[in-house]
Amino acid sequence: EKAKLLRSQPAQIVEPKGLLYVQQREFAVTTPKDGSVSILGSDDATTCHIVVLRHTGSGATCLTHCDGADTEAEVSLIMSSVKAFSTTTACGRLEVHLVGGFNDDRQLSQKLTNQLLRAFDLQPDDVHLVTFCVTELNDREEQDIHFPIIYGIAVNVKTAEIFPATFPEKGPDEDLRSAHVLTGASLTNIYDAKTEQLCIGPYFWGPFPHVDFWLEQDDAQILQNLSTSPLAEPPHFVSHIRSTLTFLKEHPFPSRSLFPDRKPRIYKKNEEGLWEQVCSDKI
């Protein structure tokens, strides 16, 4: 019933003000007390799942975008991150919302759904499954081709409302963060709720293999080889991958060009509610 209700809502466009956008293999956790961030969101999930974990007592809310890389470790990580903000565990409960995936040919969505259910089931804490809109419950068919119904969701940290969403702005540092994923990152926490700062990096990788070869390929080749579900990707998938590959070509050694001082790139919301880079104090 909950999945049906969620699927029936049109996707809302979420503007950057007060938004913290979470990319694949990233997570962020905050509480209703946060003066900078009121919405956590992520989209472009085809076989991926977006997970929202919330403690009803403290209101601590975590959103992550999982792709099945290391699901058990990821679930443990987000559990401990929410519990760190929920010391008054006596009142309230942990609730989880799972959204994403579809009936894809390779059954990657189904595999990830099963991994997530198992990982939450293995937790010593009680976790209540509140929203389950994944795989076959998030599937639509058009001329024998399957697609997800919902590609992205947002959660309002203040009200706990969850709704289908799209995001015109996915920054800051969109290419850098995507490059981190493409070079094999593990799940990364990008936000410090205590200081209300977005912290990106420092990330390190070596030259991306065959980057010139990939950049020479046409759209069809990129879609076919670099997507888990070529027929169901959103229209901007290829341009996003090209942009990330170009970034990797320009920065083969991020330790030199992006993070020479080994410090993260730090952003804080300005008075307009938009991210602005904070200069790290040079000692």
C-alpha positions as CSV (number, residue, x, y, z in Angstrom):
1,E,0.0,0.0,0.0
2,K,2.8,2.4,1.0
3,A,4.6,1.6,-2.3
4,K,1.5,2.2,-4.3
5,L,1.0,5.6,-2.6
6,L,4.6,6.6,-3.2
7,R,4.5,5.5,-6.9
8,S,1.3,7.5,-7.5
9,Q,3.0,10.8,-6.5
10,P,4.6,12.9,-9.3
11,A,8.3,13.7,-8.8
12,Q,8.8,17.1,-7.2
13,I,11.6,19.3,-8.4
14,V,13.8,20.1,-5.4
15,E,15.7,23.3,-5.6
16,P,19.2,23.6,-4.1
17,K,18.2,25.8,-1.2
18,G,18.5,23.8,2.0
19,L,19.3,20.6,0.0
20,L,22.1,18.2,0.6
21,Y,22.3,16.0,-2.5
22,V,23.8,12.5,-2.0
23,Q,25.5,10.7,-4.9
24,Q,26.0,7.0,-5.4
25,R,28.1,5.4,-2.6
26,E,27.8,8.4,-0.4
27,F,25.7,8.9,2.7
28,A,24.7,11.9,4.9
29,V,23.1,12.0,8.3
30,T,21.6,14.9,10.2
31,T,18.9,15.9,12.6
32,P,15.9,18.3,12.7
33,K,18.1,20.8,14.6
34,D,20.2,21.3,11.5
35,G,20.1,25.0,10.6
36,S,21.6,24.5,7.1
37,V,20.1,21.3,5.6
38,S,16.4,20.5,5.6
39,I,16.2,18.1,2.7
40,L,18.4,15.0,1.9
41,G,18.0,13.6,-1.6
42,S,19.4,11.4,-4.3
43,D,18.3,10.3,-7.8
44,D,19.4,8.5,-11.0
45,A,18.9,5.1,-9.3
46,T,18.2,2.4,-11.9
47,T,19.3,-0.9,-10.3
48,C,20.6,1.0,-7.3
49,H,18.4,1.5,-4.1
50,I,18.1,4.7,-2.0
51,V,17.9,3.9,1.7
52,V,16.5,6.3,4.3
53,L,17.1,5.3,8.0
54,R,15.5,7.4,10.7
55,H,15.2,7.3,14.4
56,T,11.7,8.5,15.4
57,G,12.9,9.7,18.8
58,S,15.8,11.9,17.9
59,G,14.7,12.6,14.3
60,A,18.2,11.7,13.2
61,T,17.9,10.8,9.5
62,C,20.4,9.2,7.1
63,L,20.1,8.9,3.3
64,T,22.3,6.7,1.2
65,H,22.5,5.5,-2.4
66,C,23.5,1.9,-2.5
67,D,24.7,-0.1,-5.5
68,G,25.5,-3.5,-4.0
69,A,29.2,-2.9,-3.6
70,D,29.4,-4.0,0.0
71,T,25.9,-3.9,1.4
72,E,26.5,-5.5,4.8
73,A,29.3,-3.1,5.7
74,E,27.2,-0.2,4.4
75,V,24.2,-1.0,6.5
76,S,26.4,-1.3,9.6
77,L,27.9,2.1,8.8
78,I,24.5,3.9,8.4
79,M,23.1,2.2,11.5
80,S,26.0,3.4,13.7
81,S,25.8,6.9,12.1
82,V,22.1,7.3,13.0
83,K,22.6,5.7,16.5
84,A,25.4,8.2,17.2
85,F,22.8,11.0,17.1
86,S,20.1,9.0,19.0
87,T,21.5,8.5,22.5
88,T,18.0,8.5,24.0
89,T,17.2,5.1,22.4
90,A,14.6,4.4,25.1
91,C,12.0,6.5,23.2
92,G,11.4,6.1,19.5
93,R,12.4,3.4,17.1
94,L,14.5,2.9,14.0
95,E,12.6,3.0,10.7
96,V,13.9,2.2,7.3
97,H,12.6,3.1,3.9
98,L,13.8,1.3,0.7
99,V,13.2,2.7,-2.7
100,G,14.6,1.9,-6.2
101,G,15.4,-0.8,-8.6
102,F,13.1,-2.5,-11.1
103,N,12.7,-5.9,-12.9
104,D,16.0,-5.6,-14.8
105,D,17.3,-8.4,-17.1
106,R,20.3,-9.3,-14.9
107,Q,18.2,-9.3,-11.7
108,L,20.7,-6.9,-10.1
109,S,17.8,-5.0,-8.4
110,Q,16.4,-8.2,-6.9
111,K,19.9,-9.2,-5.6
112,L,20.4,-5.8,-4.0
113,T,16.9,-5.9,-2.4
114,N,17.7,-9.2,-0.9
115,Q,21.1,-8.0,0.4
116,L,19.6,-5.0,2.1
117,L,16.8,-7.0,3.8
118,R,19.4,-9.5,5.0
119,A,21.8,-6.8,6.2
120,F,19.1,-5.0,8.2
121,D,17.8,-8.4,9.5
122,L,21.3,-9.2,10.8
123,Q,21.5,-6.0,12.9
124,P,21.3,-6.5,16.7
125,D,18.8,-3.5,16.9
126,D,15.1,-3.7,15.9
127,V,14.6,-2.0,12.6
128,H,11.1,-1.4,11.3
129,L,10.5,-1.6,7.5
130,V,8.1,1.3,6.8
131,T,8.5,1.8,3.0
132,F,9.3,-1.0,0.6
133,C,9.1,0.3,-3.0
134,V,11.8,-1.7,-4.7
135,T,12.4,-4.0,-7.7
136,E,9.0,-5.4,-8.8
137,L,7.1,-2.9,-6.7
138,N,8.9,0.0,-8.5
139,D,8.6,-1.5,-12.0
140,R,6.8,-0.3,-15.1
141,E,6.8,-1.9,-18.5
142,E,6.7,-0.2,-21.9
143,Q,6.8,-2.2,-25.1
144,D,8.4,-5.1,-23.3
145,I,11.1,-2.9,-21.8
146,H,11.2,-2.5,-18.0
147,F,11.9,0.8,-16.2
148,P,11.9,2.0,-12.7
149,I,8.9,4.2,-11.8
150,I,10.8,6.2,-9.1
151,Y,14.4,7.2,-9.9
152,G,14.9,9.5,-7.0
153,I,13.6,10.5,-3.6
154,A,14.0,13.2,-1.0
155,V,13.4,13.2,2.7
156,N,12.4,16.3,4.7
157,V,14.5,16.0,7.8
158,K,12.2,18.3,9.8
159,T,8.9,16.5,8.9
160,A,10.1,13.0,8.0
161,E,8.1,13.2,4.7
162,I,9.5,11.1,1.9
163,F,8.6,11.9,-1.7
164,P,9.7,11.1,-5.3
165,A,12.1,13.9,-6.5
166,T,14.4,15.2,-9.1
167,F,17.3,17.6,-8.6
168,P,18.4,20.2,-11.1
169,E,21.6,20.8,-9.0
170,K,23.7,17.8,-7.8
171,G,26.7,19.8,-6.6
172,P,29.0,20.9,-5.3
173,D,32.0,19.0,-6.9
174,E,29.7,16.7,-8.9
175,D,32.4,15.5,-11.3
176,L,34.9,15.0,-8.5
177,R,32.4,12.9,-6.5
178,S,31.4,10.8,-9.5
179,A,35.1,10.2,-10.3
180,H,35.5,8.9,-6.8
181,V,32.8,6.3,-7.4
182,L,34.0,5.4,-10.9
183,T,37.5,4.7,-9.4
184,G,36.0,2.2,-6.9
185,A,35.2,4.2,-3.8
186,S,33.7,2.6,-0.7
187,L,30.7,4.2,1.0
188,T,31.7,7.7,2.2
189,N,30.1,10.0,4.7
190,I,30.1,13.5,3.2
191,Y,28.5,15.6,5.9
192,D,29.3,16.7,9.4
193,A,26.0,17.7,11.1
194,K,27.7,19.1,14.1
195,T,29.6,21.8,12.1
196,E,26.9,21.8,9.3
197,Q,29.7,21.3,6.8
198,L,29.9,19.3,3.6
199,C,33.3,17.6,3.4
200,I,34.5,16.2,0.0
201,G,37.7,14.2,0.0
202,P,40.6,14.1,0.1
203,Y,40.2,11.4,-2.6
204,F,43.1,9.7,-4.4
205,W,43.3,7.5,-7.5
206,G,45.7,6.7,-10.3
207,P,45.2,7.3,-14.0
208,F,41.9,5.8,-15.1
209,P,42.5,2.8,-17.5
210,H,41.7,3.4,-21.2
211,V,40.2,6.8,-20.5
212,D,40.9,8.0,-24.0
213,F,39.4,4.9,-25.5
214,W,36.2,5.5,-23.6
215,L,36.0,9.1,-24.5
216,E,36.3,8.2,-28.2
217,Q,33.3,5.9,-28.0
218,D,29.9,6.9,-29.2
219,D,26.9,7.3,-26.9
220,A,25.6,3.8,-27.6
221,Q,28.9,2.1,-26.6
222,I,29.2,4.1,-23.4
223,L,25.6,3.3,-22.5
224,Q,26.0,-0.4,-23.3
225,N,29.3,-0.9,-21.4
226,L,29.2,1.5,-18.5
227,S,25.6,1.1,-17.3
228,T,24.1,-1.8,-15.3
229,S,20.8,-1.2,-17.2
230,P,21.4,0.5,-20.5
231,L,17.7,0.6,-21.6
232,A,16.5,2.2,-18.4
233,E,19.0,5.0,-17.8
234,P,17.8,8.6,-17.5
235,P,18.6,10.7,-20.6
236,H,21.5,12.5,-19.1
237,F,23.4,9.3,-18.2
238,V,25.9,9.4,-21.1
239,S,26.7,13.1,-20.8
240,H,27.3,12.6,-17.0
241,I,29.7,9.7,-17.7
242,R,31.6,11.7,-20.3
243,S,31.9,14.6,-18.0
244,T,33.3,12.3,-15.2
245,L,35.7,10.6,-17.7
246,T,36.9,14.0,-18.9
247,F,37.5,15.0,-15.2
248,L,39.5,11.8,-14.6
249,K,41.6,12.5,-17.7
250,E,42.3,16.1,-16.5
251,H,43.2,14.8,-13.0
252,P,45.1,11.6,-13.3
253,F,46.8,12.3,-9.9
254,P,44.3,14.1,-7.6
255,S,47.0,14.2,-4.8
256,R,48.8,16.8,-7.0
257,S,46.0,18.7,-8.7
258,L,43.1,18.6,-6.3
259,F,44.3,17.7,-2.8
260,P,47.9,18.8,-2.6
261,D,47.6,19.6,1.1
262,R,45.7,16.4,1.8
263,K,42.7,18.3,3.2
264,P,39.0,18.0,2.2
265,R,37.2,20.6,0.2
266,I,34.7,22.1,2.7
267,Y,31.4,23.7,2.0
268,K,28.9,25.5,4.2
269,K,25.5,26.9,3.3
270,N,25.4,30.7,2.8
271,E,22.5,33.0,3.7
272,E,20.7,32.1,0.5
273,G,20.8,28.4,1.5
274,L,23.4,27.5,-1.2
275,W,26.7,25.7,-0.7
276,E,29.8,27.9,-0.6
277,Q,33.4,26.8,-0.3
278,V,35.1,27.5,2.9
279,C,38.8,28.4,2.6
280,S,40.8,26.0,4.8
281,D,43.1,28.0,7.1
282,K,46.6,27.7,6.0
283,I,48.8,27.3,9.0
